[in-house]
Amino acid sequence: MFSKFNLNNLAIKLLSKYQIIIMFRKLSKVDLIMLFLAFLSLITSETLWFKGDKEASLFIGLWVPSILGFAIYLKLLKIERK
């Protein structure tokens, strides 16, 4: 009924989902907020793009790497203080 390939595939999917849950538990509140803001600006940018407002979309789309870069900077400051 179940082949070895299907069981291996299922095990890999379950393991990857479990690893994602562990990864999110390791993030601090600030990390989660920054990740949420980056994701929100990405969705806003894509929405504006498909509505036809290309200039605003590009402007907001440039916020994503800036937010993520700032999050990395905060993470480095936190590591340096320890």
PDB file with one MODEL, atoms N, CA, C and O in Angstrom:
MODEL        1
ATOM      1  N   MET A   1       0.823  -1.188   0.000  1.00  0.00           N
ATOM      2  CA  MET A   1       0.000   0.000   0.000  1.00  0.00           C
ATOM      3  C   MET A   1       0.874   1.262   0.000  1.00  0.00           C
ATOM      4  O   MET A   1       0.742   2.102  -0.890  1.00  0.00           O
ATOM      5  N   PHE A   2       1.763   1.401   0.988  1.00  0.00           N
ATOM      6  CA  PHE A   2       2.689   2.534   1.029  1.00  0.00           C
ATOM      7  C   PHE A   2       4.044   2.065   0.542  1.00  0.00           C
ATOM      8  O   PHE A   2       4.579   1.066   1.023  1.00  0.00           O
ATOM      9  N   SER A   3       4.582   2.777  -0.395  1.00  0.00           N
ATOM     10  CA  SER A   3       5.920   2.433  -0.859  1.00  0.00           C
ATOM     11  C   SER A   3       6.941   3.110   0.053  1.00  0.00           C
ATOM     12  O   SER A   3       6.612   4.012   0.823  1.00  0.00           O
ATOM     13  N   LYS A   4       8.179   2.653  -0.054  1.00  0.00           N
ATOM     14  CA  LYS A   4       9.250   3.224   0.760  1.00  0.00           C
ATOM     15  C   LYS A   4       9.450   4.702   0.421  1.00  0.00           C
ATOM     16  O   LYS A   4       9.749   5.508   1.301  1.00  0.00           O
ATOM     17  N   PHE A   5       9.287   5.049  -0.834  1.00  0.00           N
ATOM     18  CA  PHE A   5       9.456   6.435  -1.268  1.00  0.00           C
ATOM     19  C   PHE A   5       8.415   7.343  -0.613  1.00  0.00           C
ATOM     20  O   PHE A   5       8.746   8.438  -0.157  1.00  0.00           O
ATOM     21  N   ASN A   6       7.164   6.895  -0.564  1.00  0.00           N
ATOM     22  CA  ASN A   6       6.098   7.700   0.041  1.00  0.00           C
ATOM     23  C   ASN A   6       6.335   7.896   1.535  1.00  0.00           C
ATOM     24  O   ASN A   6       6.097   8.985   2.059  1.00  0.00           O
ATOM     25  N   LEU A   7       6.798   6.860   2.223  1.00  0.00           N
ATOM     26  CA  LEU A   7       7.063   6.986   3.654  1.00  0.00           C
ATOM     27  C   LEU A   7       8.228   7.925   3.916  1.00  0.00           C
ATOM     28  O   LEU A   7       8.186   8.724   4.852  1.00  0.00           O
ATOM     29  N   ASN A   8       9.268   7.835   3.096  1.00  0.00           N
ATOM     30  CA  ASN A   8      10.401   8.746   3.244  1.00  0.00           C
ATOM     31  C   ASN A   8       9.981  10.188   2.982  1.00  0.00           C
ATOM     32  O   ASN A   8      10.400  11.102   3.692  1.00  0.00           O
ATOM     33  N   ASN A   9       9.161  10.385   1.969  1.00  0.00           N
ATOM     34  CA  ASN A   9       8.660  11.718   1.649  1.00  0.00           C
ATOM     35  C   ASN A   9       7.845  12.282   2.813  1.00  0.00           C
ATOM     36  O   ASN A   9       8.002  13.446   3.181  1.00  0.00           O
ATOM     37  N   LEU A  10       6.988  11.463   3.382  1.00  0.00           N
ATOM     38  CA  LEU A  10       6.160  11.885   4.510  1.00  0.00           C
ATOM     39  C   LEU A  10       7.024  12.216   5.720  1.00  0.00           C
ATOM     40  O   LEU A  10       6.770  13.201   6.414  1.00  0.00           O
ATOM     41  N   ALA A  11       8.037  11.403   5.975  1.00  0.00           N
ATOM     42  CA  ALA A  11       8.931  11.650   7.107  1.00  0.00           C
ATOM     43  C   ALA A  11       9.691  12.959   6.926  1.00  0.00           C
ATOM     44  O   ALA A  11       9.865  13.711   7.885  1.00  0.00           O
ATOM     45  N   ILE A  12      10.139  13.234   5.718  1.00  0.00           N
ATOM     46  CA  ILE A  12      10.864  14.471   5.441  1.00  0.00           C
ATOM     47  C   ILE A  12       9.952  15.676   5.633  1.00  0.00           C
ATOM     48  O   ILE A  12      10.377  16.683   6.199  1.00  0.00           O
ATOM     49  N   LYS A  13       8.701  15.593   5.171  1.00  0.00           N
ATOM     50  CA  LYS A  13       7.755  16.698   5.337  1.00  0.00           C
ATOM     51  C   LYS A  13       7.468  16.954   6.820  1.00  0.00           C
ATOM     52  O   LYS A  13       7.451  18.104   7.259  1.00  0.00           O
ATOM     53  N   LEU A  14       7.246  15.892   7.584  1.00  0.00           N
ATOM     54  CA  LEU A  14       6.979  16.060   9.012  1.00  0.00           C
ATOM     55  C   LEU A  14       8.181  16.637   9.739  1.00  0.00           C
ATOM     56  O   LEU A  14       8.029  17.493  10.610  1.00  0.00           O
ATOM     57  N   LEU A  15       9.364  16.179   9.391  1.00  0.00           N
ATOM     58  CA  LEU A  15      10.578  16.679  10.023  1.00  0.00           C
ATOM     59  C   LEU A  15      10.793  18.147   9.689  1.00  0.00           C
ATOM     60  O   LEU A  15      11.179  18.929  10.558  1.00  0.00           O
ATOM     61  N   SER A  16      10.549  18.530   8.445  1.00  0.00           N
ATOM     62  CA  SER A  16      10.745  19.922   8.072  1.00  0.00           C
ATOM     63  C   SER A  16       9.726  20.825   8.768  1.00  0.00           C
ATOM     64  O   SER A  16      10.067  21.942   9.156  1.00  0.00           O
ATOM     65  N   LYS A  17       8.487  20.368   8.933  1.00  0.00           N
ATOM     66  CA  LYS A  17       7.491  21.155   9.659  1.00  0.00           C
ATOM     67  C   LYS A  17       7.897  21.309  11.118  1.00  0.00           C
ATOM     68  O   LYS A  17       7.736  22.381  11.701  1.00  0.00           O
ATOM     69  N   TYR A  18       8.419  20.248  11.704  1.00  0.00           N
ATOM     70  CA  TYR A  18       8.856  20.292  13.097  1.00  0.00           C
ATOM     71  C   TYR A  18      10.031  21.250  13.260  1.00  0.00           C
ATOM     72  O   TYR A  18      10.099  21.983  14.247  1.00  0.00           O
ATOM     73  N   GLN A  19      10.953  21.253  12.304  1.00  0.00           N
ATOM     74  CA  GLN A  19      12.101  22.152  12.370  1.00  0.00           C
ATOM     75  C   GLN A  19      11.678  23.615  12.230  1.00  0.00           C
ATOM     76  O   GLN A  19      12.273  24.497  12.849  1.00  0.00           O
ATOM     77  N   ILE A  20      10.661  23.869  11.425  1.00  0.00           N
ATOM     78  CA  ILE A  20      10.160  25.240  11.280  1.00  0.00           C
ATOM     79  C   ILE A  20       9.550  25.712  12.594  1.00  0.00           C
ATOM     80  O   ILE A  20       9.749  26.859  12.991  1.00  0.00           O
ATOM     81  N   ILE A  21       8.811  24.844  13.268  1.00  0.00           N
ATOM     82  CA  ILE A  21       8.222  25.198  14.564  1.00  0.00           C
ATOM     83  C   ILE A  21       9.316  25.507  15.573  1.00  0.00           C
ATOM     84  O   ILE A  21       9.211  26.475  16.326  1.00  0.00           O
ATOM     85  N   ILE A  22      10.369  24.690  15.594  1.00  0.00           N
ATOM     86  CA  ILE A  22      11.492  24.928  16.509  1.00  0.00           C
ATOM     87  C   ILE A  22      12.171  26.248  16.173  1.00  0.00           C
ATOM     88  O   ILE A  22      12.551  26.995  17.075  1.00  0.00           O
ATOM     89  N   MET A  23      12.329  26.545  14.884  1.00  0.00           N
ATOM     90  CA  MET A  23      12.971  27.786  14.480  1.00  0.00           C
ATOM     91  C   MET A  23      12.173  28.995  14.963  1.00  0.00           C
ATOM     92  O   MET A  23      12.758  29.958  15.460  1.00  0.00           O
ATOM     93  N   PHE A  24      10.849  28.960  14.825  1.00  0.00           N
ATOM     94  CA  PHE A  24      10.032  30.089  15.260  1.00  0.00           C
ATOM     95  C   PHE A  24      10.037  30.245  16.777  1.00  0.00           C
ATOM     96  O   PHE A  24       9.900  31.361  17.278  1.00  0.00           O
ATOM     97  N   ARG A  25      10.189  29.166  17.507  1.00  0.00           N
ATOM     98  CA  ARG A  25      10.250  29.259  18.971  1.00  0.00           C
ATOM     99  C   ARG A  25      11.540  29.935  19.433  1.00  0.00           C
ATOM    100  O   ARG A  25      11.569  30.538  20.505  1.00  0.00           O
ATOM    101  N   LYS A  26      12.591  29.843  18.647  1.00  0.00           N
ATOM    102  CA  LYS A  26      13.873  30.444  19.015  1.00  0.00           C
ATOM    103  C   LYS A  26      13.919  31.944  18.750  1.00  0.00           C
ATOM    104  O   LYS A  26      14.811  32.633  19.245  1.00  0.00           O
ATOM    105  N   LEU A  27      12.968  32.456  17.976  1.00  0.00           N
ATOM    106  CA  LEU A  27      12.957  33.878  17.649  1.00  0.00           C
ATOM    107  C   LEU A  27      12.402  34.690  18.810  1.00  0.00           C
ATOM    108  O   LEU A  27      11.459  34.273  19.481  1.00  0.00           O
ATOM    109  N   SER A  28      13.000  35.852  19.035  1.00  0.00           N
ATOM    110  CA  SER A  28      12.502  36.742  20.083  1.00  0.00           C
ATOM    111  C   SER A  28      11.297  37.524  19.556  1.00  0.00           C
ATOM    112  O   SER A  28      10.945  37.433  18.380  1.00  0.00           O
ATOM    113  N   LYS A  29      10.681  38.284  20.441  1.00  0.00           N
ATOM    114  CA  LYS A  29       9.524  39.080  20.021  1.00  0.00           C
ATOM    115  C   LYS A  29       9.928  40.125  18.990  1.00  0.00           C
ATOM    116  O   LYS A  29       9.194  40.374  18.033  1.00  0.00           O
ATOM    117  N   VAL A  30      11.086  40.734  19.181  1.00  0.00           N
ATOM    118  CA  VAL A  30      11.567  41.731  18.223  1.00  0.00           C
ATOM    119  C   VAL A  30      11.800  41.090  16.858  1.00  0.00           C
ATOM    120  O   VAL A  30      11.463  41.681  15.832  1.00  0.00           O
ATOM    121  N   ASP A  31      12.372  39.892  16.837  1.00  0.00           N
ATOM    122  CA  ASP A  31      12.610  39.184  15.577  1.00  0.00           C
ATOM    123  C   ASP A  31      11.291  38.893  14.859  1.00  0.00           C
ATOM    124  O   ASP A  31      11.180  39.068  13.646  1.00  0.00           O
ATOM    125  N   LEU A  32      10.306  38.451  15.618  1.00  0.00           N
ATOM    126  CA  LEU A  32       9.010  38.143  15.021  1.00  0.00           C
ATOM    127  C   LEU A  32       8.336  39.402  14.481  1.00  0.00           C
ATOM    128  O   LEU A  32       7.715  39.368  13.418  1.00  0.00           O
ATOM    129  N   ILE A  33       8.456  40.512  15.209  1.00  0.00           N
ATOM    130  CA  ILE A  33       7.864  41.764  14.744  1.00  0.00           C
ATOM    131  C   ILE A  33       8.524  42.216  13.446  1.00  0.00           C
ATOM    132  O   ILE A  33       7.842  42.614  12.501  1.00  0.00           O
ATOM    133  N   MET A  34       9.850  42.154  13.404  1.00  0.00           N
ATOM    134  CA  MET A  34      10.569  42.560  12.188  1.00  0.00           C
ATOM    135  C   MET A  34      10.211  41.657  11.005  1.00  0.00           C
ATOM    136  O   MET A  34      10.018  42.137   9.888  1.00  0.00           O
ATOM    137  N   LEU A  35      10.123  40.357  11.253  1.00  0.00           N
ATOM    138  CA  LEU A  35       9.752  39.428  10.196  1.00  0.00           C
ATOM    139  C   LEU A  35       8.335  39.712   9.710  1.00  0.00           C
ATOM    140  O   LEU A  35       8.069  39.672   8.509  1.00  0.00           O
ATOM    141  N   PHE A  36       7.433  39.996  10.634  1.00  0.00           N
ATOM    142  CA  PHE A  36       6.053  40.324  10.274  1.00  0.00           C
ATOM    143  C   PHE A  36       5.988  41.612   9.458  1.00  0.00           C
ATOM    144  O   PHE A  36       5.266  41.683   8.463  1.00  0.00           O
ATOM    145  N   LEU A  37       6.744  42.632   9.878  1.00  0.00           N
ATOM    146  CA  LEU A  37       6.745  43.899   9.138  1.00  0.00           C
ATOM    147  C   LEU A  37       7.302  43.733   7.728  1.00  0.00           C
ATOM    148  O   LEU A  37       6.783  44.326   6.783  1.00  0.00           O
ATOM    149  N   ALA A  38       8.350  42.933   7.581  1.00  0.00           N
ATOM    150  CA  ALA A  38       8.912  42.683   6.254  1.00  0.00           C
ATOM    151  C   ALA A  38       7.903  41.954   5.375  1.00  0.00           C
ATOM    152  O   ALA A  38       7.738  42.286   4.201  1.00  0.00           O
ATOM    153  N   PHE A  39       7.234  40.964   5.945  1.00  0.00           N
ATOM    154  CA  PHE A  39       6.229  40.208   5.198  1.00  0.00           C
ATOM    155  C   PHE A  39       5.050  41.103   4.828  1.00  0.00           C
ATOM    156  O   PHE A  39       4.527  41.017   3.717  1.00  0.00           O
ATOM    157  N   LEU A  40       4.634  41.959   5.753  1.00  0.00           N
ATOM    158  CA  LEU A  40       3.523  42.870   5.499  1.00  0.00           C
ATOM    159  C   LEU A  40       3.858  43.866   4.388  1.00  0.00           C
ATOM    160  O   LEU A  40       3.017  44.154   3.536  1.00  0.00           O
ATOM    161  N   SER A  41       5.078  44.390   4.395  1.00  0.00           N
ATOM    162  CA  SER A  41       5.458  45.325   3.337  1.00  0.00           C
ATOM    163  C   SER A  41       5.566  44.609   1.989  1.00  0.00           C
ATOM    164  O   SER A  41       5.270  45.200   0.951  1.00  0.00           O
ATOM    165  N   LEU A  42       5.983  43.353   1.996  1.00  0.00           N
ATOM    166  CA  LEU A  42       6.037  42.581   0.750  1.00  0.00           C
ATOM    167  C   LEU A  42       4.637  42.374   0.182  1.00  0.00           C
ATOM    168  O   LEU A  42       4.416  42.561  -1.015  1.00  0.00           O
ATOM    169  N   ILE A  43       3.699  41.991   1.029  1.00  0.00           N
ATOM    170  CA  ILE A  43       2.321  41.771   0.577  1.00  0.00           C
ATOM    171  C   ILE A  43       1.706  43.080   0.088  1.00  0.00           C
ATOM    172  O   ILE A  43       1.019  43.104  -0.933  1.00  0.00           O
ATOM    173  N   THR A  44       1.955  44.175   0.822  1.00  0.00           N
ATOM    174  CA  THR A  44       1.443  45.488   0.409  1.00  0.00           C
ATOM    175  C   THR A  44       2.016  45.884  -0.947  1.00  0.00           C
ATOM    176  O   THR A  44       1.295  46.388  -1.808  1.00  0.00           O
ATOM    177  N   SER A  45       3.297  45.658  -1.131  1.00  0.00           N
ATOM    178  CA  SER A  45       3.948  45.987  -2.397  1.00  0.00           C
ATOM    179  C   SER A  45       3.344  45.192  -3.554  1.00  0.00           C
ATOM    180  O   SER A  45       3.063  45.747  -4.616  1.00  0.00           O
ATOM    181  N   GLU A  46       3.150  43.908  -3.343  1.00  0.00           N
ATOM    182  CA  GLU A  46       2.577  43.082  -4.405  1.00  0.00           C
ATOM    183  C   GLU A  46       1.141  43.482  -4.713  1.00  0.00           C
ATOM    184  O   GLU A  46       0.721  43.470  -5.870  1.00  0.00           O
ATOM    185  N   THR A  47       0.393  43.836  -3.678  1.00  0.00           N
ATOM    186  CA  THR A  47      -0.990  44.275  -3.892  1.00  0.00           C
ATOM    187  C   THR A  47      -1.023  45.550  -4.725  1.00  0.00           C
ATOM    188  O   THR A  47      -1.809  45.662  -5.666  1.00  0.00           O
ATOM    189  N   LEU A  48      -0.171  46.509  -4.379  1.00  0.00           N
ATOM    190  CA  LEU A  48      -0.117  47.754  -5.145  1.00  0.00           C
ATOM    191  C   LEU A  48       0.318  47.509  -6.588  1.00  0.00           C
ATOM    192  O   LEU A  48      -0.181  48.152  -7.511  1.00  0.00           O
ATOM    193  N   TRP A  49       1.250  46.575  -6.776  1.00  0.00           N
ATOM    194  CA  TRP A  49       1.743  46.268  -8.123  1.00  0.00           C
ATOM    195  C   TRP A  49       0.597  45.765  -9.003  1.00  0.00           C
ATOM    196  O   TRP A  49       0.432  46.209 -10.140  1.00  0.00           O
ATOM    197  N   PHE A  50      -0.196  44.829  -8.458  1.00  0.00           N
ATOM    198  CA  PHE A  50      -1.269  44.257  -9.260  1.00  0.00           C
ATOM    199  C   PHE A  50      -2.455  45.200  -9.412  1.00  0.00           C
ATOM    200  O   PHE A  50      -3.277  45.015 -10.310  1.00  0.00           O
ATOM    201  N   LYS A  51      -2.557  46.196  -8.560  1.00  0.00           N
ATOM    202  CA  LYS A  51      -3.585  47.226  -8.734  1.00  0.00           C
ATOM    203  C   LYS A  51      -3.159  48.275  -9.746  1.00  0.00           C
ATOM    204  O   LYS A  51      -3.976  49.090 -10.173  1.00  0.00           O
ATOM    205  N   GLY A  52      -1.884  48.264 -10.137  1.00  0.00           N
ATOM    206  CA  GLY A  52      -1.408  49.163 -11.166  1.00  0.00           C
ATOM    207  C   GLY A  52      -0.578  50.333 -10.663  1.00  0.00           C
ATOM    208  O   GLY A  52      -0.087  51.127 -11.466  1.00  0.00           O
ATOM    209  N   ASP A  53      -0.413  50.455  -9.369  1.00  0.00           N
ATOM    210  CA  ASP A  53       0.384  51.555  -8.809  1.00  0.00           C
ATOM    211  C   ASP A  53       1.833  51.085  -8.669  1.00  0.00           C
ATOM    212  O   ASP A  53       2.288  50.738  -7.579  1.00  0.00           O
ATOM    213  N   LYS A  54       2.540  51.084  -9.793  1.00  0.00           N
ATOM    214  CA  LYS A  54       3.874  50.484  -9.847  1.00  0.00           C
ATOM    215  C   LYS A  54       4.918  51.275  -9.056  1.00  0.00           C
ATOM    216  O   LYS A  54       5.794  50.677  -8.433  1.00  0.00           O
ATOM    217  N   GLU A  55       4.841  52.599  -9.071  1.00  0.00           N
ATOM    218  CA  GLU A  55       5.844  53.396  -8.357  1.00  0.00           C
ATOM    219  C   GLU A  55       5.748  53.195  -6.845  1.00  0.00           C
ATOM    220  O   GLU A  55       6.763  53.006  -6.175  1.00  0.00           O
ATOM    221  N   ALA A  56       4.552  53.234  -6.322  1.00  0.00           N
ATOM    222  CA  ALA A  56       4.376  53.009  -4.883  1.00  0.00           C
ATOM    223  C   ALA A  56       4.780  51.587  -4.510  1.00  0.00           C
ATOM    224  O   ALA A  56       5.337  51.344  -3.440  1.00  0.00           O
ATOM    225  N   SER A  57       4.491  50.659  -5.406  1.00  0.00           N
ATOM    226  CA  SER A  57       4.851  49.264  -5.165  1.00  0.00           C
ATOM    227  C   SER A  57       6.366  49.091  -5.056  1.00  0.00           C
ATOM    228  O   SER A  57       6.856  48.396  -4.165  1.00  0.00           O
ATOM    229  N   LEU A  58       7.096  49.721  -5.959  1.00  0.00           N
ATOM    230  CA  LEU A  58       8.556  49.631  -5.907  1.00  0.00           C
ATOM    231  C   LEU A  58       9.108  50.319  -4.666  1.00  0.00           C
ATOM    232  O   LEU A  58      10.060  49.829  -4.057  1.00  0.00           O
ATOM    233  N   PHE A  59       8.524  51.440  -4.289  1.00  0.00           N
ATOM    234  CA  PHE A  59       8.972  52.158  -3.099  1.00  0.00           C
ATOM    235  C   PHE A  59       8.778  51.310  -1.839  1.00  0.00           C
ATOM    236  O   PHE A  59       9.688  51.191  -1.018  1.00  0.00           O
ATOM    237  N   ILE A  60       7.603  50.731  -1.696  1.00  0.00           N
ATOM    238  CA  ILE A  60       7.340  49.908  -0.510  1.00  0.00           C
ATOM    239  C   ILE A  60       8.109  48.588  -0.588  1.00  0.00           C
ATOM    240  O   ILE A  60       8.530  48.053   0.437  1.00  0.00           O
ATOM    241  N   GLY A  61       8.292  48.065  -1.796  1.00  0.00           N
ATOM    242  CA  GLY A  61       9.053  46.827  -1.955  1.00  0.00           C
ATOM    243  C   GLY A  61      10.500  46.967  -1.509  1.00  0.00           C
ATOM    244  O   GLY A  61      11.124  45.988  -1.098  1.00  0.00           O
ATOM    245  N   LEU A  62      11.034  48.176  -1.587  1.00  0.00           N
ATOM    246  CA  LEU A  62      12.405  48.401  -1.124  1.00  0.00           C
ATOM    247  C   LEU A  62      12.517  48.407   0.398  1.00  0.00           C
ATOM    248  O   LEU A  62      13.623  48.352   0.935  1.00  0.00           O
ATOM    249  N   TRP A  63      11.403  48.472   1.087  1.00  0.00           N
ATOM    250  CA  TRP A  63      11.438  48.422   2.548  1.00  0.00           C
ATOM    251  C   TRP A  63      11.825  47.041   3.055  1.00  0.00           C
ATOM    252  O   TRP A  63      12.431  46.922   4.120  1.00  0.00           O
ATOM    253  N   VAL A  64      11.485  46.001   2.314  1.00  0.00           N
ATOM    254  CA  VAL A  64      11.707  44.625   2.786  1.00  0.00           C
ATOM    255  C   VAL A  64      13.180  44.369   3.119  1.00  0.00           C
ATOM    256  O   VAL A  64      13.468  43.961   4.244  1.00  0.00           O
ATOM    257  N   PRO A  65      14.122  44.588   2.200  1.00  0.00           N
ATOM    258  CA  PRO A  65      15.519  44.337   2.573  1.00  0.00           C
ATOM    259  C   PRO A  65      16.025  45.294   3.645  1.00  0.00           C
ATOM    260  O   PRO A  65      16.907  44.940   4.428  1.00  0.00           O
ATOM    261  N   SER A  66      15.474  46.500   3.686  1.00  0.00           N
ATOM    262  CA  SER A  66      15.881  47.452   4.729  1.00  0.00           C
ATOM    263  C   SER A  66      15.445  46.964   6.111  1.00  0.00           C
ATOM    264  O   SER A  66      16.217  47.023   7.068  1.00  0.00           O
ATOM    265  N   ILE A  67      14.219  46.486   6.208  1.00  0.00           N
ATOM    266  CA  ILE A  67      13.711  45.972   7.486  1.00  0.00           C
ATOM    267  C   ILE A  67      14.512  44.747   7.908  1.00  0.00           C
ATOM    268  O   ILE A  67      14.902  44.626   9.069  1.00  0.00           O
ATOM    269  N   LEU A  68      14.756  43.843   6.972  1.00  0.00           N
ATOM    270  CA  LEU A  68      15.511  42.635   7.310  1.00  0.00           C
ATOM    271  C   LEU A  68      16.958  42.967   7.673  1.00  0.00           C
ATOM    272  O   LEU A  68      17.530  42.352   8.572  1.00  0.00           O
ATOM    273  N   GLY A  69      17.545  43.931   6.980  1.00  0.00           N
ATOM    274  CA  GLY A  69      18.903  44.361   7.327  1.00  0.00           C
ATOM    275  C   GLY A  69      18.962  44.970   8.718  1.00  0.00           C
ATOM    276  O   GLY A  69      19.907  44.719   9.465  1.00  0.00           O
ATOM    277  N   PHE A  70      17.966  45.766   9.071  1.00  0.00           N
ATOM    278  CA  PHE A  70      17.900  46.347  10.405  1.00  0.00           C
ATOM    279  C   PHE A  70      17.714  45.262  11.459  1.00  0.00           C
ATOM    280  O   PHE A  70      18.279  45.349  12.549  1.00  0.00           O
ATOM    281  N   ALA A  71      16.921  44.240  11.137  1.00  0.00           N
ATOM    282  CA  ALA A  71      16.731  43.125  12.072  1.00  0.00           C
ATOM    283  C   ALA A  71      18.044  42.381  12.304  1.00  0.00           C
ATOM    284  O   ALA A  71      18.342  41.978  13.429  1.00  0.00           O
ATOM    285  N   ILE A  72      18.821  42.201  11.250  1.00  0.00           N
ATOM    286  CA  ILE A  72      20.125  41.549  11.390  1.00  0.00           C
ATOM    287  C   ILE A  72      21.055  42.402  12.243  1.00  0.00           C
ATOM    288  O   ILE A  72      21.784  41.881  13.086  1.00  0.00           O
ATOM    289  N   TYR A  73      21.029  43.704  12.023  1.00  0.00           N
ATOM    290  CA  TYR A  73      21.842  44.621  12.822  1.00  0.00           C
ATOM    291  C   TYR A  73      21.479  44.524  14.301  1.00  0.00           C
ATOM    292  O   TYR A  73      22.369  44.472  15.151  1.00  0.00           O
ATOM    293  N   LEU A  74      20.191  44.499  14.617  1.00  0.00           N
ATOM    294  CA  LEU A  74      19.762  44.372  16.012  1.00  0.00           C
ATOM    295  C   LEU A  74      20.214  43.034  16.606  1.00  0.00           C
ATOM    296  O   LEU A  74      20.604  42.962  17.771  1.00  0.00           O
ATOM    297  N   LYS A  75      20.157  41.999  15.805  1.00  0.00           N
ATOM    298  CA  LYS A  75      20.594  40.674  16.257  1.00  0.00           C
ATOM    299  C   LYS A  75      22.095  40.681  16.557  1.00  0.00           C
ATOM    300  O   LYS A  75      22.539  40.092  17.542  1.00  0.00           O
ATOM    301  N   LEU A  76      22.867  41.350  15.704  1.00  0.00           N
ATOM    302  CA  LEU A  76      24.315  41.437  15.944  1.00  0.00           C
ATOM    303  C   LEU A  76      24.636  42.242  17.198  1.00  0.00           C
ATOM    304  O   LEU A  76      25.558  41.907  17.941  1.00  0.00           O
ATOM    305  N   LEU A  77      23.874  43.296  17.425  1.00  0.00           N
ATOM    306  CA  LEU A  77      24.065  44.073  18.670  1.00  0.00           C
ATOM    307  C   LEU A  77      23.764  43.215  19.898  1.00  0.00           C
ATOM    308  O   LEU A  77      24.468  43.285  20.906  1.00  0.00           O
ATOM    309  N   LYS A  78      22.726  42.417  19.800  1.00  0.00           N
ATOM    310  CA  LYS A  78      22.350  41.543  20.913  1.00  0.00           C
ATOM    311  C   LYS A  78      23.447  40.505  21.190  1.00  0.00           C
ATOM    312  O   LYS A  78      23.768  40.221  22.344  1.00  0.00           O
ATOM    313  N   ILE A  79      24.012  39.946  20.117  1.00  0.00           N
ATOM    314  CA  ILE A  79      25.085  38.952  20.272  1.00  0.00           C
ATOM    315  C   ILE A  79      26.326  39.604  20.851  1.00  0.00           C
ATOM    316  O   ILE A  79      27.004  39.007  21.687  1.00  0.00           O
ATOM    317  N   GLU A  80      26.637  40.821  20.420  1.00  0.00           N
ATOM    318  CA  GLU A  80      27.827  41.523  20.893  1.00  0.00           C
ATOM    319  C   GLU A  80      27.738  41.833  22.379  1.00  0.00           C
ATOM    320  O   GLU A  80      28.754  41.814  23.074  1.00  0.00           O
ATOM    321  N   ARG A  81      26.549  42.115  22.874  1.00  0.00           N
ATOM    322  CA  ARG A  81      26.372  42.462  24.287  1.00  0.00           C
ATOM    323  C   ARG A  81      26.570  41.260  25.207  1.00  0.00           C
ATOM    324  O   ARG A  81      26.880  41.425  26.387  1.00  0.00           O
ATOM    325  N   LYS A  82      26.394  40.068  24.680  1.00  0.00           N
ATOM    326  CA  LYS A  82      26.528  38.861  25.530  1.00  0.00           C
ATOM    327  C   LYS A  82      27.937  38.516  25.816  1.00  0.00           C
ATOM    328  O   LYS A  82      28.204  37.536  26.511  1.00  0.00           O
TER     329      LYS A  82
ENDMDL
END
